[in-house]
Amino acid sequence: MTCIRIPNGVVCISDTTGKAKVNGRWWHWEFHHYLGPSFTDKDGEPLRKSPPENHPVWQAFGEWFKKHRANCSKCKRDRERYAPLGMK
């Protein structure tokens, strides 16, 4: 679950979930359109550490994100916001 600190609290929400098999291991995540991904174990519990930015799971996440965004009504209105980040 993706969490963000707010004054006097923490908000945890997720819009959707995804998974991918990378190098023989299943990776799971929850995704929020504003807060981004949070990697979890198979039961949905947050991992203590996210994979490093050069880990192959990020490529798999990027592919999932492109497919998810193509079918997501929330994402369509934000398409121009993502384009400068190379996520067309």
C-alpha positions, 0 to 999 in steps of 0.5 A: 500500500502506498503511503504518504505523510500528511500533517498529524498522520499518514494516508495509505491508499492504492489504486491498483495492483500488479505483478511480474515474473523477473529472473524466476521470481514473482514481484508484486506491487500496489500502485497509486497514480499520484504516489507511485508504486509500493513493492509488496510480498505475495500477501500484500505486505510492504517490503522493507526495501524497494528494489534499487533503481537499476534492478530489472524489475523496474523494466517489468514495472514500466511495461506493466505501467504502459499497459495499465495506463492505456486502459485506465480512465484516470491515466488518460487525463494525465497522459500529457503530464507523463509524456515529458518523463518519457512514459508515452 
